[in-house]
Every structure is written in structure tokens, then in C-alpha cells.
Amino acid sequence: MREVFSIQLSNHTIQPDGKTGVWLDLPATAEQVQAAMGQIGVKQDNPWDYFISGFSSPEGRHLAIPYDMALASGVNELNFLAARLEKLDTYEIGTLNAVLQQKDTEMRTISRIIDYPDNLDYFVNLPDIHTVAALGDYYLNRSGMVDMPDEWKPAIDRLALGKHIAGLEQGAFTEYGYIVKSGDQWKQVYEGQIIPEEYRVLSFPSPQVERDEASRPQPEQTAPAPPARHSHCADRQKQRRAHERDHRQAGSRYSGPF
């Protein structure tokens, strides 16, 4: 997967200003999201602490998605959007950017933009047209829609023609060219639907379990072993017993009064 755009993840408790955090390229895997969450200290026991604090697109493939719209979205929704836009070419991305820059754009939500790849023919974009005069010249000389001898064309006011056509078509001039609807019907595919499971990547690492020393099973207490007896103590006991014996000689037993 190549980076379509990136979001910055921050932690309310340690990065409340949102100026620091971890950048995550989208589309991403659940493992990559989990690793990013771990870096900002958000885990399964405090998932509410994370927020999206930044949005950025690569140089040379800019996306004109409104900053506040991106920050107000969810990780899963943005990941699905990135996967949907990943296969679009430069012209198709430019057309999307032109649509997003319209004053009254229809692309007011991320879920609406997610359906854009299924509606590539809904808009017509002229990337090199930025003024009404250039639009008038385009229709007069390049569109093939004006059928008249070439020697008559210099008499046509290109500025007036371009202004008139832009008003009729309700087109708009943007940084990315002139944008106008083609007249095709918009197809609603994913808007309002649950995001497919394979793109739901929001996940958090398990909390670090600290061992409670007090709850550890303590080793069984055993009675102290009796002190070892030395050999000289045993000899003394034998001598004492011998001393206490009757020392009268054999045969001199007393059997009655003398």
C-alpha cells in the first residue's frame, strides 16, 4: 500500500494542544494503527484519550480535503477513504480537488467523497482553464462544439462567451481548473453504509499489566530445624547415665535387716 494521505494521532492527556503526536500513513493495517496508538500512550483501557490532530497529503499528490473535515472524522472512515482513492490517477485526483474547492460543493462529508471513485464521470474538469476568457477560447476553438468558418472566429468575444457558458453550466473556476457537472446521475454506493470490515483498523494495544507484589503467593513457612548435636554432648550424656547407676558389687545384695 502506498501513502494516500497521513493523519496525526495525539493523546488528550499528554498532548492536549495537538501540536505533537505520531503520524500514521493511510491506508494502514490494524497492526500499524495499534503500534501508533502505543506510541502515544493510548491502550485498551483508555481508548477515549486519542484524537486526530493533523492531516497531510504527499507532495505532488495533494488532496484538497478540508482540514477540519478530516480532523472530525474517524480512523476507520479515513482509512477506507484512503484505500478508495489509492488507485485514482493524477487527473481524477485533480478533478476531486476542483470539486472540493467549489463554493457550494456536494462533497461535504467523508462518506460522500468515499463514493467519488464510483462517479468519475459525474464531473468534467478542464485543468488548464482558470478564467472566463480561457473558457470562451476553449469552447470556440478546442471543444468542437462551435461550427463556423475559422475566419469568423476572431469576431467572437471570448470573454463574453466564456462568462455566458459558465453561467449556463453553473461551472466554477478553481485552483485545479474549471469544474462542471456532466449531467450523469450520482451513484450512492457506500455513503450511509457500514464501513467494510477489512478497512476497520482502529485497535489499541493491551495495557501493561503490573504485578501486584501483595497478591503474589508467598512461600510456605517451615519450622526451623533443631540445632545439630555435637558428638561431645552425646558423650557427656552417656557419662551422666553411668554415674547415676547403682555401684554396689554383685553378690552383696541386701535382702533384709542386718
C-alpha angles and dihedrals in degrees: 000000000000124000112267094172139331135233129202118228120205138177119239092215101049103020103033094153092057091225092118133039141102125306116224123195116222137251091047140165126248089251092055092049091048091051091050091050090051091054092057093044098252114138141159092285095054108028092144091067096077126087137170107254103169146028128197138165128204122269110262093024102060120177117208094207106146110260095227091049091055094047092050092054131086130252094246093049093049092045090054090048091052091051091050094050095043095090097046118113128229095269093050092049090048091052090051090050091051090051091049091053094055113114093232097029121175089217097088098138138041090239090057091051089050088066093052095094088060091052105047092137094052091087135041117210127193101194096191097048115093106147137049090244091055089048091051091050091049094054093043099048111014111028097068089224097108112072111195138113112282091236089064096053098079087066091062117097102230093193093054092043093051093047091049094049094046089053093050094047094039087228126164135219113226140167086265097050139270113328128195137160116260096213095251120134118257113243115217108209113148102005109117092010131113113267110256112262096242090064096047098100103151106127139143133216120251115265117259105256112220115205115241106225091201092059095051113112108253121225115260115265114237127198114257114260116250115259114268116256116235120224095245090060091055090051091053092054091052091051091050092052091049092051092053093055123104106269097194114128120252114264095031096090114151112236103173145335117324 
